[in-house]
Amino acid sequence: MTAVAGGVEAVARFEDRYRALQRRKALTTGLGALLFAIVFVASALVGEVEPARLATGVPNILDYVYRTLPDISLRQPLTDIGEWYWAIDLWLLLMLDTVLMGFVGTLAGAGVALLFCFHAAANLAPNRMSFWVARRGFEFARTVPELVFALIFVFAFGPGPFAGVLAIAVHSAGALGKLFAEVNENADPRPIEALAAAGAGWAETMRFAVLPQVLPNFLSYGLLRFEINVRAASVLGIVGAGGIGEELYLVVRRFIYPDISAIVLLILLTVSLIDLGCEWLRHGLIEAGPARATR
Amino acid sequence: MIGAAELAAIRAAHPRVFRRSAAERARLALAWTLFLAVLALGLWRVLPGWEAFVAGLGKLGFLVRFMIPPTSGGHLVEILHGLAETLAMAFMGTFLAAVAAVPLGFAGARNVMPVRLLHFGLRRLFDGLRGVDSLIWAIIFVAAVGMGPFAGILALAVPDAGTLAKLFAEAIENVEKRQVEGIEAAGATAVERARFGILPQVLPVMLSHVLYFFESNTRSATILGVVGAGGIGLQLAERIRLDDWQEVAFIILLILVTVAAIDWISGRLRRRIIAA
């Protein structure tokens, strides 16, 4: 034991330190648990969560879901499905509108994002001022919820799909602008230096040195955003901004139960189809991207 | 410099560098035609008349001018209560979703649930739950259990339970097998295997996902009030209807600050969990 100089003392110091660490860990865990409990109770109070309400609510919800189920008999299933989707022509037209809203909105948003994403990239911004403005602008556009923009645009332009498209476009510009700027920041600096050395201006450098590198990534992000925006467009109708959401909100408020399940299912199917198509296109892009670059 | 003759030789040797093949050109032309046709159809369905557009722009300009300066207009307590409701909804919604997603995630993982049909069915159920937007769930729950934050909590919890269960199941499927086998070799039951073999490996991932969902739910919860499901969205929608633009601007700014604060806190917690 005495082989180590000050051995006993060192062990005692170690024990002390160990106990102190243990105490600190216990204290952190205890404080965390206490904080969680306080937040939990406060949330339950403010959120009006009561066990009694949950107990009455769950049967209500199950009953509601049960009522929306269509009445399809085995004897004549096709006729029954036809009856369930009695307004299929109107719904398909509204669904088409919804998808087109997502498409035009994504395109417009991507256009704005493309225009300003070079300013918002730290390595490419021509000056600090434009960098700051582009960054804050994108941040604002993506943090304000789409539905809030939709409410404001419905007030200004009146109900209809245009308000929805604008809302989607503004939000997408913010979300895509940030992603595009991140892609730009990872661009290979050598072509940029080469063009600058050859005497190209800022805009020319962006167009011929940066854009060819980043375009496949931009397209891939744009397609992802399109998927998200079709989902968003399907609910914007709730505030009067066009698309199938308006019809859905109507049948929910009028308690036309089978129509609710019919429209929700239609939305689900359309969204899945769009997802599949976009995935297929993205795979095509990823395969085409490097091949074109090496040719 | 390359002479004209040399250039012609290069051109002949590598035609594809200078000109795309006919098939490729046809494909590109088709893709562009399709794209432009869809765009034209979209613009035709979506664009308003010129007069409506100009009038709308004018109205938008007015409304932005009326927003300055943002004030709470003496309704600060009411607005803050809406904000508190929003945060409470986000918290409880995420909590309920996480609690439901743990057993669902275990049941939906291929290495825990050996019955293929059940595993497949559960995964499709998760897809169905998360395929429907929380706002659609909100209008349904408002109709089923009445207006108020309770409907909003359920509307956040149901789709999130689906998404979290899917993420949990994927995390569980990717655990290190040897630890589970070690526990099994020591004679553990199925529950003990999940508790001591799998859970310690996936808990940090799960917590980090849950925190991320709390952030995203804070954003979602700000708008659920528009359909009567509690939170600050109700105040916002009311004031837009009443033309109270100064207060609208105040509420929007408040939402921005809150979302930024929650992102910051949750981001720090997430980094600590991942580091530990």
Chai-1 contact restraints between the chains, C-beta under 6 A:
chainA,res_idxA,chainB,res_idxB,connection_type,confidence,min_distance_angstrom,max_distance_angstrom,comment,restraint_id
A,S43,B,A88,contact,1.0,0.0,6.0,A-B,restraint_1
A,S43,B,F91,contact,1.0,0.0,6.0,A-B,restraint_2
A,S43,B,M92,contact,1.0,0.0,6.0,A-B,restraint_3
A,V46,B,A84,contact,1.0,0.0,6.0,A-B,restraint_4
A,V46,B,E85,contact,1.0,0.0,6.0,A-B,restraint_5
A,V46,B,A88,contact,1.0,0.0,6.0,A-B,restraint_6
A,G47,B,A88,contact,1.0,0.0,6.0,A-B,restraint_7
A,G47,B,M89,contact,1.0,0.0,6.0,A-B,restraint_8
A,G47,B,M92,contact,1.0,0.0,6.0,A-B,restraint_9
A,G47,B,P149,contact,1.0,0.0,6.0,A-B,restraint_10
A,G47,B,I153,contact,1.0,0.0,6.0,A-B,restraint_11
A,E48,B,G148,contact,1.0,0.0,6.0,A-B,restraint_12
A,E48,B,P149,contact,1.0,0.0,6.0,A-B,restraint_13
A,E48,B,F150,contact,1.0,0.0,6.0,A-B,restraint_14
A,V49,B,M92,contact,1.0,0.0,6.0,A-B,restraint_15
A,G57,B,V145,contact,1.0,0.0,6.0,A-B,restraint_16
A,N60,B,A144,contact,1.0,0.0,6.0,A-B,restraint_17
A,N60,B,V145,contact,1.0,0.0,6.0,A-B,restraint_18
A,I61,B,A144,contact,1.0,0.0,6.0,A-B,restraint_19
A,Y64,B,A144,contact,1.0,0.0,6.0,A-B,restraint_20
A,D97,B,R45,contact,1.0,0.0,6.0,A-B,restraint_21
A,L100,B,G42,contact,1.0,0.0,6.0,A-B,restraint_22
A,L100,B,R45,contact,1.0,0.0,6.0,A-B,restraint_23
A,F103,B,G42,contact,1.0,0.0,6.0,A-B,restraint_24
A,V104,B,G42,contact,1.0,0.0,6.0,A-B,restraint_25
A,V104,B,V46,contact,1.0,0.0,6.0,A-B,restraint_26
A,T143,B,L256,contact,1.0,0.0,6.0,A-B,restraint_27
A,T143,B,V259,contact,1.0,0.0,6.0,A-B,restraint_28
A,P145,B,T222,contact,1.0,0.0,6.0,A-B,restraint_29
A,P145,B,I223,contact,1.0,0.0,6.0,A-B,restraint_30
A,L147,B,I223,contact,1.0,0.0,6.0,A-B,restraint_31
A,L151,B,I240,contact,1.0,0.0,6.0,A-B,restraint_32
A,F155,B,I240,contact,1.0,0.0,6.0,A-B,restraint_33
A,A156,B,G56,contact,1.0,0.0,6.0,A-B,restraint_34
A,A156,B,K59,contact,1.0,0.0,6.0,A-B,restraint_35
A,A156,B,L60,contact,1.0,0.0,6.0,A-B,restraint_36
A,F157,B,G56,contact,1.0,0.0,6.0,A-B,restraint_37
A,P161,B,V46,contact,1.0,0.0,6.0,A-B,restraint_38
A,F162,B,V46,contact,1.0,0.0,6.0,A-B,restraint_39
A,F162,B,P48,contact,1.0,0.0,6.0,A-B,restraint_40
A,V165,B,V46,contact,1.0,0.0,6.0,A-B,restraint_41
A,R231,B,D133,contact,1.0,0.0,6.0,A-B,restraint_42
A,V235,B,D133,contact,1.0,0.0,6.0,A-B,restraint_43
A,V235,B,L135,contact,1.0,0.0,6.0,A-B,restraint_44
A,V252,B,I139,contact,1.0,0.0,6.0,A-B,restraint_45
A,V252,B,A143,contact,1.0,0.0,6.0,A-B,restraint_46
A,L268,B,G131,contact,1.0,0.0,6.0,A-B,restraint_47
